[in-house]
Amino acid sequence: MLHTLSHSPWHCDIESLLRMVREGDALLLIQDGVLAAVEGSRFVDLLNNAPISVSALKDDIEARGLAGQISASIDVVSYTDFVNLVVQHAGQMNW
């Protein structure tokens, strides 16, 4: 399943999101969700400990002035990569 987080991690229940993911799932951080990928935040540690792949949309990172502040453990992806993630995963859930 592909999970997308579009809200700031401070304004959503990220712990519930992490309880719902299963090994092999993917999480794409979009819109304000990219704030969860900022290096040094507690959210990066939470995401890295989950059995999923985590990516953040490059355009949303740049739109928020966060280029250069994203953890190296988070894959930064394009819209084309976003489409590929949708194709790879049968279901999608937005948080």
PDB file with one MODEL, atoms N, CA, C and O in Angstrom:
MODEL        1
ATOM      1  N   MET A   1       0.847  -1.172   0.000  1.00  0.00           N
ATOM      2  CA  MET A   1       0.000   0.000   0.000  1.00  0.00           C
ATOM      3  C   MET A   1       0.894   1.237   0.000  1.00  0.00           C
ATOM      4  O   MET A   1       1.966   1.246   0.605  1.00  0.00           O
ATOM      5  N   LEU A   2       0.437   2.270  -0.683  1.00  0.00           N
ATOM      6  CA  LEU A   2       1.104   3.561  -0.680  1.00  0.00           C
ATOM      7  C   LEU A   2       0.356   4.486   0.271  1.00  0.00           C
ATOM      8  O   LEU A   2      -0.837   4.739   0.099  1.00  0.00           O
ATOM      9  N   HIS A   3       1.061   4.979   1.260  1.00  0.00           N
ATOM     10  CA  HIS A   3       0.514   5.956   2.192  1.00  0.00           C
ATOM     11  C   HIS A   3       1.076   7.311   1.795  1.00  0.00           C
ATOM     12  O   HIS A   3       2.263   7.426   1.491  1.00  0.00           O
ATOM     13  N   THR A   4       0.236   8.333   1.796  1.00  0.00           N
ATOM     14  CA  THR A   4       0.709   9.694   1.545  1.00  0.00           C
ATOM     15  C   THR A   4       0.365  10.545   2.759  1.00  0.00           C
ATOM     16  O   THR A   4      -0.759  10.528   3.259  1.00  0.00           O
ATOM     17  N   LEU A   5       1.359  11.283   3.211  1.00  0.00           N
ATOM     18  CA  LEU A   5       1.151  12.200   4.333  1.00  0.00           C
ATOM     19  C   LEU A   5       1.208  13.608   3.776  1.00  0.00           C
ATOM     20  O   LEU A   5       2.259  14.064   3.326  1.00  0.00           O
ATOM     21  N   SER A   6       0.066  14.301   3.807  1.00  0.00           N
ATOM     22  CA  SER A   6      -0.012  15.639   3.234  1.00  0.00           C
ATOM     23  C   SER A   6      -0.130  16.730   4.297  1.00  0.00           C
ATOM     24  O   SER A   6      -0.125  17.918   3.973  1.00  0.00           O
ATOM     25  N   HIS A   7      -0.234  16.334   5.549  1.00  0.00           N
ATOM     26  CA  HIS A   7      -0.372  17.301   6.645  1.00  0.00           C
ATOM     27  C   HIS A   7       0.914  17.373   7.450  1.00  0.00           C
ATOM     28  O   HIS A   7       1.692  16.420   7.482  1.00  0.00           O
ATOM     29  N   SER A   8       1.127  18.488   8.088  1.00  0.00           N
ATOM     30  CA  SER A   8       2.279  18.639   8.970  1.00  0.00           C
ATOM     31  C   SER A   8       2.262  17.509  10.001  1.00  0.00           C
ATOM     32  O   SER A   8       1.198  17.161  10.514  1.00  0.00           O
ATOM     33  N   PRO A   9       3.420  16.937  10.309  1.00  0.00           N
ATOM     34  CA  PRO A   9       3.439  15.858  11.306  1.00  0.00           C
ATOM     35  C   PRO A   9       3.002  16.330  12.692  1.00  0.00           C
ATOM     36  O   PRO A   9       2.669  15.512  13.550  1.00  0.00           O
ATOM     37  N   TRP A  10       3.003  17.638  12.911  1.00  0.00           N
ATOM     38  CA  TRP A  10       2.545  18.190  14.185  1.00  0.00           C
ATOM     39  C   TRP A  10       1.020  18.319  14.225  1.00  0.00           C
ATOM     40  O   TRP A  10       0.449  18.570  15.286  1.00  0.00           O
ATOM     41  N   HIS A  11       0.354  18.147  13.075  1.00  0.00           N
ATOM     42  CA  HIS A  11      -1.100  18.283  13.000  1.00  0.00           C
ATOM     43  C   HIS A  11      -1.781  17.008  12.543  1.00  0.00           C
ATOM     44  O   HIS A  11      -2.886  17.051  12.001  1.00  0.00           O
ATOM     45  N   CYS A  12      -1.135  15.881  12.757  1.00  0.00           N
ATOM     46  CA  CYS A  12      -1.757  14.591  12.426  1.00  0.00           C
ATOM     47  C   CYS A  12      -1.288  13.559  13.442  1.00  0.00           C
ATOM     48  O   CYS A  12      -0.384  13.817  14.237  1.00  0.00           O
ATOM     49  N   ASP A  13      -1.901  12.413  13.405  1.00  0.00           N
ATOM     50  CA  ASP A  13      -1.552  11.331  14.323  1.00  0.00           C
ATOM     51  C   ASP A  13      -0.577  10.398  13.628  1.00  0.00           C
ATOM     52  O   ASP A  13      -0.967   9.350  13.114  1.00  0.00           O
ATOM     53  N   ILE A  14       0.694  10.785  13.614  1.00  0.00           N
ATOM     54  CA  ILE A  14       1.701  10.006  12.900  1.00  0.00           C
ATOM     55  C   ILE A  14       1.908   8.627  13.544  1.00  0.00           C
ATOM     56  O   ILE A  14       2.288   7.676  12.862  1.00  0.00           O
ATOM     57  N   GLU A  15       1.661   8.520  14.843  1.00  0.00           N
ATOM     58  CA  GLU A  15       1.778   7.219  15.509  1.00  0.00           C
ATOM     59  C   GLU A  15       0.722   6.247  14.977  1.00  0.00           C
ATOM     60  O   GLU A  15       1.013   5.065  14.798  1.00  0.00           O
ATOM     61  N   SER A  16      -0.495   6.726  14.723  1.00  0.00           N
ATOM     62  CA  SER A  16      -1.533   5.869  14.130  1.00  0.00           C
ATOM     63  C   SER A  16      -1.143   5.450  12.717  1.00  0.00           C
ATOM     64  O   SER A  16      -1.338   4.299  12.327  1.00  0.00           O
ATOM     65  N   LEU A  17      -0.601   6.376  11.965  1.00  0.00           N
ATOM     66  CA  LEU A  17      -0.124   6.054  10.619  1.00  0.00           C
ATOM     67  C   LEU A  17       0.884   4.923  10.697  1.00  0.00           C
ATOM     68  O   LEU A  17       0.790   3.962   9.932  1.00  0.00           O
ATOM     69  N   LEU A  18       1.837   5.014  11.594  1.00  0.00           N
ATOM     70  CA  LEU A  18       2.884   4.002  11.687  1.00  0.00           C
ATOM     71  C   LEU A  18       2.351   2.655  12.186  1.00  0.00           C
ATOM     72  O   LEU A  18       2.924   1.611  11.874  1.00  0.00           O
ATOM     73  N   ARG A  19       1.270   2.673  12.951  1.00  0.00           N
ATOM     74  CA  ARG A  19       0.650   1.405  13.370  1.00  0.00           C
ATOM     75  C   ARG A  19      -0.060   0.718  12.202  1.00  0.00           C
ATOM     76  O   ARG A  19      -0.232  -0.501  12.209  1.00  0.00           O
ATOM     77  N   MET A  20      -0.466   1.490  11.212  1.00  0.00           N
ATOM     78  CA  MET A  20      -1.206   0.938  10.067  1.00  0.00           C
ATOM     79  C   MET A  20      -0.305   0.384   8.963  1.00  0.00           C
ATOM     80  O   MET A  20      -0.749  -0.439   8.163  1.00  0.00           O
ATOM     81  N   VAL A  21       0.944   0.821   8.909  1.00  0.00           N
ATOM     82  CA  VAL A  21       1.814   0.380   7.816  1.00  0.00           C
ATOM     83  C   VAL A  21       2.275  -1.053   8.037  1.00  0.00           C
ATOM     84  O   VAL A  21       2.384  -1.537   9.163  1.00  0.00           O
ATOM     85  N   ARG A  22       2.539  -1.701   6.926  1.00  0.00           N
ATOM     86  CA  ARG A  22       3.038  -3.074   6.932  1.00  0.00           C
ATOM     87  C   ARG A  22       4.332  -3.126   6.138  1.00  0.00           C
ATOM     88  O   ARG A  22       4.598  -2.267   5.297  1.00  0.00           O
ATOM     89  N   GLU A  23       5.127  -4.139   6.414  1.00  0.00           N
ATOM     90  CA  GLU A  23       6.374  -4.312   5.679  1.00  0.00           C
ATOM     91  C   GLU A  23       6.094  -4.329   4.182  1.00  0.00           C
ATOM     92  O   GLU A  23       5.177  -5.006   3.718  1.00  0.00           O
ATOM     93  N   GLY A  24       6.888  -3.583   3.440  1.00  0.00           N
ATOM     94  CA  GLY A  24       6.701  -3.486   1.997  1.00  0.00           C
ATOM     95  C   GLY A  24       5.875  -2.296   1.564  1.00  0.00           C
ATOM     96  O   GLY A  24       5.841  -1.971   0.378  1.00  0.00           O
ATOM     97  N   ASP A  25       5.203  -1.634   2.507  1.00  0.00           N
ATOM     98  CA  ASP A  25       4.449  -0.426   2.175  1.00  0.00           C
ATOM     99  C   ASP A  25       5.421   0.719   1.893  1.00  0.00           C
ATOM    100  O   ASP A  25       6.609   0.643   2.208  1.00  0.00           O
ATOM    101  N   ALA A  26       4.891   1.765   1.300  1.00  0.00           N
ATOM    102  CA  ALA A  26       5.679   2.968   1.042  1.00  0.00           C
ATOM    103  C   ALA A  26       4.932   4.166   1.603  1.00  0.00           C
ATOM    104  O   ALA A  26       3.702   4.198   1.627  1.00  0.00           O
ATOM    105  N   LEU A  27       5.699   5.147   2.053  1.00  0.00           N
ATOM    106  CA  LEU A  27       5.138   6.398   2.535  1.00  0.00           C
ATOM    107  C   LEU A  27       5.739   7.523   1.706  1.00  0.00           C
ATOM    108  O   LEU A  27       6.959   7.645   1.596  1.00  0.00           O
ATOM    109  N   LEU A  28       4.871   8.342   1.127  1.00  0.00           N
ATOM    110  CA  LEU A  28       5.309   9.508   0.372  1.00  0.00           C
ATOM    111  C   LEU A  28       4.860  10.752   1.119  1.00  0.00           C
ATOM    112  O   LEU A  28       3.672  10.938   1.382  1.00  0.00           O
ATOM    113  N   LEU A  29       5.812  11.594   1.456  1.00  0.00           N
ATOM    114  CA  LEU A  29       5.533  12.861   2.130  1.00  0.00           C
ATOM    115  C   LEU A  29       5.289  13.916   1.070  1.00  0.00           C
ATOM    116  O   LEU A  29       6.149  14.183   0.229  1.00  0.00           O
ATOM    117  N   ILE A  30       4.102  14.517   1.119  1.00  0.00           N
ATOM    118  CA  ILE A  30       3.735  15.544   0.147  1.00  0.00           C
ATOM    119  C   ILE A  30       3.194  16.764   0.883  1.00  0.00           C
ATOM    120  O   ILE A  30       2.878  16.695   2.070  1.00  0.00           O
ATOM    121  N   GLN A  31       3.094  17.861   0.178  1.00  0.00           N
ATOM    122  CA  GLN A  31       2.578  19.113   0.748  1.00  0.00           C
ATOM    123  C   GLN A  31       3.272  19.389   2.082  1.00  0.00           C
ATOM    124  O   GLN A  31       4.500  19.328   2.142  1.00  0.00           O
ATOM    125  N   ASP A  32       2.535  19.688   3.151  1.00  0.00           N
ATOM    126  CA  ASP A  32       3.175  19.969   4.439  1.00  0.00           C
ATOM    127  C   ASP A  32       3.737  18.719   5.111  1.00  0.00           C
ATOM    128  O   ASP A  32       4.451  18.824   6.109  1.00  0.00           O
ATOM    129  N   GLY A  33       3.430  17.559   4.587  1.00  0.00           N
ATOM    130  CA  GLY A  33       3.989  16.315   5.118  1.00  0.00           C
ATOM    131  C   GLY A  33       5.502  16.248   4.995  1.00  0.00           C
ATOM    132  O   GLY A  33       6.152  15.515   5.740  1.00  0.00           O
ATOM    133  N   VAL A  34       6.074  17.013   4.054  1.00  0.00           N
ATOM    134  CA  VAL A  34       7.535  16.993   3.891  1.00  0.00           C
ATOM    135  C   VAL A  34       8.255  17.518   5.129  1.00  0.00           C
ATOM    136  O   VAL A  34       9.455  17.290   5.283  1.00  0.00           O
ATOM    137  N   LEU A  35       7.547  18.213   6.010  1.00  0.00           N
ATOM    138  CA  LEU A  35       8.159  18.694   7.251  1.00  0.00           C
ATOM    139  C   LEU A  35       8.642  17.539   8.121  1.00  0.00           C
ATOM    140  O   LEU A  35       9.543  17.720   8.940  1.00  0.00           O
ATOM    141  N   ALA A  36       8.058  16.362   7.957  1.00  0.00           N
ATOM    142  CA  ALA A  36       8.476  15.184   8.716  1.00  0.00           C
ATOM    143  C   ALA A  36       9.859  14.696   8.304  1.00  0.00           C
ATOM    144  O   ALA A  36      10.456  13.884   9.011  1.00  0.00           O
ATOM    145  N   ALA A  37      10.379  15.171   7.179  1.00  0.00           N
ATOM    146  CA  ALA A  37      11.671  14.717   6.665  1.00  0.00           C
ATOM    147  C   ALA A  37      12.829  15.629   7.037  1.00  0.00           C
ATOM    148  O   ALA A  37      13.964  15.372   6.636  1.00  0.00           O
ATOM    149  N   VAL A  38      12.569  16.683   7.791  1.00  0.00           N
ATOM    150  CA  VAL A  38      13.635  17.621   8.152  1.00  0.00           C
ATOM    151  C   VAL A  38      14.630  16.931   9.086  1.00  0.00           C
ATOM    152  O   VAL A  38      14.260  16.354  10.109  1.00  0.00           O
ATOM    153  N   GLU A  39      15.895  17.012   8.700  1.00  0.00           N
ATOM    154  CA  GLU A  39      16.984  16.394   9.466  1.00  0.00           C
ATOM    155  C   GLU A  39      16.937  16.850  10.919  1.00  0.00           C
ATOM    156  O   GLU A  39      16.780  18.036  11.208  1.00  0.00           O
ATOM    157  N   GLY A  40      17.076  15.886  11.830  1.00  0.00           N
ATOM    158  CA  GLY A  40      17.107  16.192  13.251  1.00  0.00           C
ATOM    159  C   GLY A  40      15.757  16.171  13.939  1.00  0.00           C
ATOM    160  O   GLY A  40      15.691  16.258  15.165  1.00  0.00           O
ATOM    161  N   SER A  41      14.674  16.057  13.174  1.00  0.00           N
ATOM    162  CA  SER A  41      13.356  16.014  13.812  1.00  0.00           C
ATOM    163  C   SER A  41      13.081  14.616  14.359  1.00  0.00           C
ATOM    164  O   SER A  41      13.627  13.628  13.868  1.00  0.00           O
ATOM    165  N   ARG A  42      12.242  14.547  15.364  1.00  0.00           N
ATOM    166  CA  ARG A  42      11.897  13.245  15.943  1.00  0.00           C
ATOM    167  C   ARG A  42      11.145  12.377  14.939  1.00  0.00           C
ATOM    168  O   ARG A  42      11.132  11.152  15.056  1.00  0.00           O
ATOM    169  N   PHE A  43      10.525  13.013  13.961  1.00  0.00           N
ATOM    170  CA  PHE A  43       9.745  12.274  12.973  1.00  0.00           C
ATOM    171  C   PHE A  43      10.635  11.440  12.058  1.00  0.00           C
ATOM    172  O   PHE A  43      10.243  10.352  11.637  1.00  0.00           O
ATOM    173  N   VAL A  44      11.820  11.936  11.750  1.00  0.00           N
ATOM    174  CA  VAL A  44      12.751  11.170  10.910  1.00  0.00           C
ATOM    175  C   VAL A  44      13.101   9.854  11.600  1.00  0.00           C
ATOM    176  O   VAL A  44      13.127   8.806  10.955  1.00  0.00           O
ATOM    177  N   ASP A  45      13.367   9.898  12.892  1.00  0.00           N
ATOM    178  CA  ASP A  45      13.681   8.677  13.634  1.00  0.00           C
ATOM    179  C   ASP A  45      12.506   7.707  13.621  1.00  0.00           C
ATOM    180  O   ASP A  45      12.688   6.507  13.418  1.00  0.00           O
ATOM    181  N   LEU A  46      11.302   8.229  13.838  1.00  0.00           N
ATOM    182  CA  LEU A  46      10.110   7.370  13.806  1.00  0.00           C
ATOM    183  C   LEU A  46       9.954   6.700  12.446  1.00  0.00           C
ATOM    184  O   LEU A  46       9.686   5.501  12.370  1.00  0.00           O
ATOM    185  N   LEU A  47      10.119   7.463  11.382  1.00  0.00           N
ATOM    186  CA  LEU A  47       9.947   6.924  10.035  1.00  0.00           C
ATOM    187  C   LEU A  47      11.036   5.920   9.684  1.00  0.00           C
ATOM    188  O   LEU A  47      10.767   4.910   9.033  1.00  0.00           O
ATOM    189  N   ASN A  48      12.250   6.190  10.107  1.00  0.00           N
ATOM    190  CA  ASN A  48      13.354   5.279   9.808  1.00  0.00           C
ATOM    191  C   ASN A  48      13.230   3.948  10.526  1.00  0.00           C
ATOM    192  O   ASN A  48      13.788   2.952  10.067  1.00  0.00           O
ATOM    193  N   ASN A  49      12.515   3.907  11.635  1.00  0.00           N
ATOM    194  CA  ASN A  49      12.329   2.661  12.383  1.00  0.00           C
ATOM    195  C   ASN A  49      11.157   1.832  11.869  1.00  0.00           C
ATOM    196  O   ASN A  49      10.952   0.707  12.327  1.00  0.00           O
ATOM    197  N   ALA A  50      10.400   2.360  10.943  1.00  0.00           N
ATOM    198  CA  ALA A  50       9.258   1.629  10.371  1.00  0.00           C
ATOM    199  C   ALA A  50       9.757   0.735   9.218  1.00  0.00           C
ATOM    200  O   ALA A  50      10.750   1.064   8.568  1.00  0.00           O
ATOM    201  N   PRO A  51       9.077  -0.385   8.968  1.00  0.00           N
ATOM    202  CA  PRO A  51       9.509  -1.325   7.924  1.00  0.00           C
ATOM    203  C   PRO A  51       9.028  -0.927   6.521  1.00  0.00           C
ATOM    204  O   PRO A  51       8.542  -1.765   5.760  1.00  0.00           O
ATOM    205  N   ILE A  52       9.169   0.348   6.196  1.00  0.00           N
ATOM    206  CA  ILE A  52       8.643   0.886   4.941  1.00  0.00           C
ATOM    207  C   ILE A  52       9.695   1.747   4.260  1.00  0.00           C
ATOM    208  O   ILE A  52      10.687   2.142   4.872  1.00  0.00           O
ATOM    209  N   SER A  53       9.465   2.028   2.996  1.00  0.00           N
ATOM    210  CA  SER A  53      10.309   3.005   2.309  1.00  0.00           C
ATOM    211  C   SER A  53       9.647   4.372   2.467  1.00  0.00           C
ATOM    212  O   SER A  53       8.422   4.486   2.428  1.00  0.00           O
ATOM    213  N   VAL A  54      10.463   5.404   2.645  1.00  0.00           N
ATOM    214  CA  VAL A  54       9.948   6.756   2.862  1.00  0.00           C
ATOM    215  C   VAL A  54      10.551   7.683   1.822  1.00  0.00           C
ATOM    216  O   VAL A  54      11.765   7.716   1.624  1.00  0.00           O
ATOM    217  N   SER A  55       9.679   8.437   1.161  1.00  0.00           N
ATOM    218  CA  SER A  55      10.097   9.397   0.138  1.00  0.00           C
ATOM    219  C   SER A  55       9.412  10.729   0.406  1.00  0.00           C
ATOM    220  O   SER A  55       8.388  10.799   1.086  1.00  0.00           O
ATOM    221  N   ALA A  56      10.004  11.785  -0.147  1.00  0.00           N
ATOM    222  CA  ALA A  56       9.413  13.119  -0.037  1.00  0.00           C
ATOM    223  C   ALA A  56       9.436  13.759  -1.415  1.00  0.00           C
ATOM    224  O   ALA A  56      10.410  13.621  -2.155  1.00  0.00           O
ATOM    225  N   LEU A  57       8.373  14.450  -1.754  1.00  0.00           N
ATOM    226  CA  LEU A  57       8.237  15.069  -3.073  1.00  0.00           C
ATOM    227  C   LEU A  57       9.113  16.323  -3.175  1.00  0.00           C
ATOM    228  O   LEU A  57       8.971  17.267  -2.398  1.00  0.00           O
ATOM    229  N   LYS A  58      10.010  16.304  -4.144  1.00  0.00           N
ATOM    230  CA  LYS A  58      10.995  17.371  -4.319  1.00  0.00           C
ATOM    231  C   LYS A  58      10.341  18.746  -4.491  1.00  0.00           C
ATOM    232  O   LYS A  58      10.780  19.718  -3.875  1.00  0.00           O
ATOM    233  N   ASP A  59       9.309  18.834  -5.311  1.00  0.00           N
ATOM    234  CA  ASP A  59       8.667  20.121  -5.558  1.00  0.00           C
ATOM    235  C   ASP A  59       8.090  20.725  -4.282  1.00  0.00           C
ATOM    236  O   ASP A  59       8.153  21.940  -4.091  1.00  0.00           O
ATOM    237  N   ASP A  60       7.526  19.885  -3.402  1.00  0.00           N
ATOM    238  CA  ASP A  60       6.962  20.381  -2.152  1.00  0.00           C
ATOM    239  C   ASP A  60       8.057  20.797  -1.164  1.00  0.00           C
ATOM    240  O   ASP A  60       7.877  21.736  -0.389  1.00  0.00           O
ATOM    241  N   ILE A  61       9.185  20.095  -1.198  1.00  0.00           N
ATOM    242  CA  ILE A  61      10.335  20.478  -0.374  1.00  0.00           C
ATOM    243  C   ILE A  61      10.823  21.861  -0.788  1.00  0.00           C
ATOM    244  O   ILE A  61      11.040  22.736   0.049  1.00  0.00           O
ATOM    245  N   GLU A  62      10.990  22.039  -2.086  1.00  0.00           N
ATOM    246  CA  GLU A  62      11.482  23.322  -2.596  1.00  0.00           C
ATOM    247  C   GLU A  62      10.487  24.448  -2.365  1.00  0.00           C
ATOM    248  O   GLU A  62      10.886  25.574  -2.069  1.00  0.00           O
ATOM    249  N   ALA A  63       9.197  24.157  -2.498  1.00  0.00           N
ATOM    250  CA  ALA A  63       8.170  25.182  -2.300  1.00  0.00           C
ATOM    251  C   ALA A  63       8.160  25.707  -0.865  1.00  0.00           C
ATOM    252  O   ALA A  63       7.728  26.832  -0.614  1.00  0.00           O
ATOM    253  N   ARG A  64       8.634  24.896   0.068  1.00  0.00           N
ATOM    254  CA  ARG A  64       8.658  25.294   1.476  1.00  0.00           C
ATOM    255  C   ARG A  64      10.040  25.770   1.920  1.00  0.00           C
ATOM    256  O   ARG A  64      10.256  26.030   3.104  1.00  0.00           O
ATOM    257  N   GLY A  65      10.962  25.884   0.987  1.00  0.00           N
ATOM    258  CA  GLY A  65      12.299  26.379   1.305  1.00  0.00           C
ATOM    259  C   GLY A  65      13.115  25.415   2.142  1.00  0.00           C
ATOM    260  O   GLY A  65      13.969  25.837   2.920  1.00  0.00           O
ATOM    261  N   LEU A  66      12.859  24.116   1.989  1.00  0.00           N
ATOM    262  CA  LEU A  66      13.527  23.117   2.821  1.00  0.00           C
ATOM    263  C   LEU A  66      14.651  22.368   2.108  1.00  0.00           C
ATOM    264  O   LEU A  66      15.224  21.440   2.680  1.00  0.00           O
ATOM    265  N   ALA A  67      14.976  22.748   0.882  1.00  0.00           N
ATOM    266  CA  ALA A  67      16.065  22.075   0.166  1.00  0.00           C
ATOM    267  C   ALA A  67      17.333  22.197   1.004  1.00  0.00           C
ATOM    268  O   ALA A  67      17.645  23.276   1.508  1.00  0.00           O
ATOM    269  N   GLY A  68      18.052  21.111   1.152  1.00  0.00           N
ATOM    270  CA  GLY A  68      19.263  21.096   1.958  1.00  0.00           C
ATOM    271  C   GLY A  68      19.023  20.788   3.422  1.00  0.00           C
ATOM    272  O   GLY A  68      19.979  20.628   4.181  1.00  0.00           O
ATOM    273  N   GLN A  69      17.768  20.703   3.834  1.00  0.00           N
ATOM    274  CA  GLN A  69      17.451  20.418   5.233  1.00  0.00           C
ATOM    275  C   GLN A  69      16.827  19.039   5.426  1.00  0.00           C
ATOM    276  O   GLN A  69      16.477  18.661   6.544  1.00  0.00           O
ATOM    277  N   ILE A  70      16.690  18.295   4.337  1.00  0.00           N
ATOM    278  CA  ILE A  70      16.026  16.991   4.383  1.00  0.00           C
ATOM    279  C   ILE A  70      17.032  15.904   4.750  1.00  0.00           C
ATOM    280  O   ILE A  70      18.158  15.897   4.252  1.00  0.00           O
ATOM    281  N   SER A  71      16.624  14.997   5.613  1.00  0.00           N
ATOM    282  CA  SER A  71      17.481  13.891   6.038  1.00  0.00           C
ATOM    283  C   SER A  71      17.933  13.061   4.842  1.00  0.00           C
ATOM    284  O   SER A  71      17.160  12.809   3.918  1.00  0.00           O
ATOM    285  N   ALA A  72      19.185  12.644   4.872  1.00  0.00           N
ATOM    286  CA  ALA A  72      19.731  11.810   3.799  1.00  0.00           C
ATOM    287  C   ALA A  72      19.065  10.434   3.753  1.00  0.00           C
ATOM    288  O   ALA A  72      19.165   9.732   2.747  1.00  0.00           O
ATOM    289  N   SER A  73      18.390  10.047   4.830  1.00  0.00           N
ATOM    290  CA  SER A  73      17.718   8.741   4.864  1.00  0.00           C
ATOM    291  C   SER A  73      16.362   8.758   4.152  1.00  0.00           C
ATOM    292  O   SER A  73      15.738   7.710   3.981  1.00  0.00           O
ATOM    293  N   ILE A  74      15.914   9.924   3.745  1.00  0.00           N
ATOM    294  CA  ILE A  74      14.635  10.075   3.042  1.00  0.00           C
ATOM    295  C   ILE A  74      14.925  10.279   1.559  1.00  0.00           C
ATOM    296  O   ILE A  74      15.708  11.154   1.191  1.00  0.00           O
ATOM    297  N   ASP A  75      14.292   9.467   0.705  1.00  0.00           N
ATOM    298  CA  ASP A  75      14.464   9.620  -0.737  1.00  0.00           C
ATOM    299  C   ASP A  75      13.670  10.826  -1.218  1.00  0.00           C
ATOM    300  O   ASP A  75      12.485  10.959  -0.911  1.00  0.00           O
ATOM    301  N   VAL A  76      14.315  11.689  -1.960  1.00  0.00           N
ATOM    302  CA  VAL A  76      13.636  12.838  -2.559  1.00  0.00           C
ATOM    303  C   VAL A  76      13.263  12.444  -3.980  1.00  0.00           C
ATOM    304  O   VAL A  76      14.120  12.035  -4.763  1.00  0.00           O
ATOM    305  N   VAL A  77      11.966  12.569  -4.314  1.00  0.00           N
ATOM    306  CA  VAL A  77      11.465  12.055  -5.588  1.00  0.00           C
ATOM    307  C   VAL A  77      10.728  13.130  -6.383  1.00  0.00           C
ATOM    308  O   VAL A  77      10.299  14.150  -5.843  1.00  0.00           O
ATOM    309  N   SER A  78      10.596  12.870  -7.675  1.00  0.00           N
ATOM    310  CA  SER A  78       9.890  13.755  -8.600  1.00  0.00           C
ATOM    311  C   SER A  78       8.433  13.305  -8.742  1.00  0.00           C
ATOM    312  O   SER A  78       8.024  12.292  -8.177  1.00  0.00           O
ATOM    313  N   TYR A  79       7.667  14.075  -9.504  1.00  0.00           N
ATOM    314  CA  TYR A  79       6.286  13.676  -9.798  1.00  0.00           C
ATOM    315  C   TYR A  79       6.244  12.374 -10.596  1.00  0.00           C
ATOM    316  O   TYR A  79       5.329  11.570 -10.417  1.00  0.00           O
ATOM    317  N   THR A  80       7.207  12.164 -11.458  1.00  0.00           N
ATOM    318  CA  THR A  80       7.274  10.906 -12.216  1.00  0.00           C
ATOM    319  C   THR A  80       7.453   9.728 -11.264  1.00  0.00           C
ATOM    320  O   THR A  80       6.816   8.688 -11.432  1.00  0.00           O
ATOM    321  N   ASP A  81       8.325   9.892 -10.260  1.00  0.00           N
ATOM    322  CA  ASP A  81       8.515   8.850  -9.249  1.00  0.00           C
ATOM    323  C   ASP A  81       7.231   8.629  -8.453  1.00  0.00           C
ATOM    324  O   ASP A  81       6.915   7.496  -8.088  1.00  0.00           O
ATOM    325  N   PHE A  82       6.492   9.700  -8.182  1.00  0.00           N
ATOM    326  CA  PHE A  82       5.207   9.612  -7.489  1.00  0.00           C
ATOM    327  C   PHE A  82       4.266   8.710  -8.281  1.00  0.00           C
ATOM    328  O   PHE A  82       3.632   7.819  -7.715  1.00  0.00           O
ATOM    329  N   VAL A  83       4.177   8.938  -9.579  1.00  0.00           N
ATOM    330  CA  VAL A  83       3.317   8.112 -10.435  1.00  0.00           C
ATOM    331  C   VAL A  83       3.771   6.657 -10.391  1.00  0.00           C
ATOM    332  O   VAL A  83       2.939   5.751 -10.329  1.00  0.00           O
ATOM    333  N   ASN A  84       5.069   6.428 -10.423  1.00  0.00           N
ATOM    334  CA  ASN A  84       5.589   5.061 -10.360  1.00  0.00           C
ATOM    335  C   ASN A  84       5.220   4.381  -9.044  1.00  0.00           C
ATOM    336  O   ASN A  84       4.913   3.189  -9.028  1.00  0.00           O
ATOM    337  N   LEU A  85       5.247   5.125  -7.949  1.00  0.00           N
ATOM    338  CA  LEU A  85       4.830   4.562  -6.664  1.00  0.00           C
ATOM    339  C   LEU A  85       3.356   4.171  -6.680  1.00  0.00           C
ATOM    340  O   LEU A  85       2.982   3.128  -6.144  1.00  0.00           O
ATOM    341  N   VAL A  86       2.530   4.997  -7.288  1.00  0.00           N
ATOM    342  CA  VAL A  86       1.099   4.684  -7.389  1.00  0.00           C
ATOM    343  C   VAL A  86       0.893   3.406  -8.194  1.00  0.00           C
ATOM    344  O   VAL A  86       0.067   2.568  -7.831  1.00  0.00           O
ATOM    345  N   VAL A  87       1.634   3.256  -9.274  1.00  0.00           N
ATOM    346  CA  VAL A  87       1.509   2.064 -10.120  1.00  0.00           C
ATOM    347  C   VAL A  87       1.985   0.817  -9.373  1.00  0.00           C
ATOM    348  O   VAL A  87       1.401  -0.255  -9.533  1.00  0.00           O
ATOM    349  N   GLN A  88       3.025   0.940  -8.570  1.00  0.00           N
ATOM    350  CA  GLN A  88       3.600  -0.201  -7.850  1.00  0.00           C
ATOM    351  C   GLN A  88       2.728  -0.705  -6.711  1.00  0.00           C
ATOM    352  O   GLN A  88       2.817  -1.874  -6.338  1.00  0.00           O
ATOM    353  N   HIS A  89       1.887   0.159  -6.153  1.00  0.00           N
ATOM    354  CA  HIS A  89       1.101  -0.207  -4.972  1.00  0.00           C
ATOM    355  C   HIS A  89      -0.390  -0.197  -5.318  1.00  0.00           C
ATOM    356  O   HIS A  89      -0.929   0.785  -5.830  1.00  0.00           O
ATOM    357  N   ALA A  90      -1.036  -1.334  -5.015  1.00  0.00           N
ATOM    358  CA  ALA A  90      -2.446  -1.496  -5.394  1.00  0.00           C
ATOM    359  C   ALA A  90      -3.381  -0.515  -4.694  1.00  0.00           C
ATOM    360  O   ALA A  90      -4.333  -0.024  -5.301  1.00  0.00           O
ATOM    361  N   GLY A  91      -3.120  -0.231  -3.440  1.00  0.00           N
ATOM    362  CA  GLY A  91      -3.987   0.673  -2.683  1.00  0.00           C
ATOM    363  C   GLY A  91      -3.256   1.917  -2.245  1.00  0.00           C
ATOM    364  O   GLY A  91      -2.027   1.981  -2.250  1.00  0.00           O
ATOM    365  N   GLN A  92      -4.054   2.917  -1.862  1.00  0.00           N
ATOM    366  CA  GLN A  92      -3.466   4.154  -1.370  1.00  0.00           C
ATOM    367  C   GLN A  92      -4.304   4.694  -0.226  1.00  0.00           C
ATOM    368  O   GLN A  92      -5.533   4.616  -0.243  1.00  0.00           O
ATOM    369  N   MET A  93      -3.615   5.245   0.771  1.00  0.00           N
ATOM    370  CA  MET A  93      -4.298   5.867   1.905  1.00  0.00           C
ATOM    371  C   MET A  93      -3.623   7.219   2.157  1.00  0.00           C
ATOM    372  O   MET A  93      -2.399   7.314   2.252  1.00  0.00           O
ATOM    373  N   ASN A  94      -4.450   8.253   2.260  1.00  0.00           N
ATOM    374  CA  ASN A  94      -3.920   9.593   2.525  1.00  0.00           C
ATOM    375  C   ASN A  94      -4.107   9.953   3.994  1.00  0.00           C
ATOM    376  O   ASN A  94      -5.162   9.703   4.578  1.00  0.00           O
ATOM    377  N   TRP A  95      -3.091  10.530   4.570  1.00  0.00           N
ATOM    378  CA  TRP A  95      -3.119  10.949   5.978  1.00  0.00           C
ATOM    379  C   TRP A  95      -3.002  12.441   6.033  1.00  0.00           C
ATOM    380  O   TRP A  95      -3.003  13.020   7.119  1.00  0.00           O
TER     381      TRP A  95
ENDMDL
END
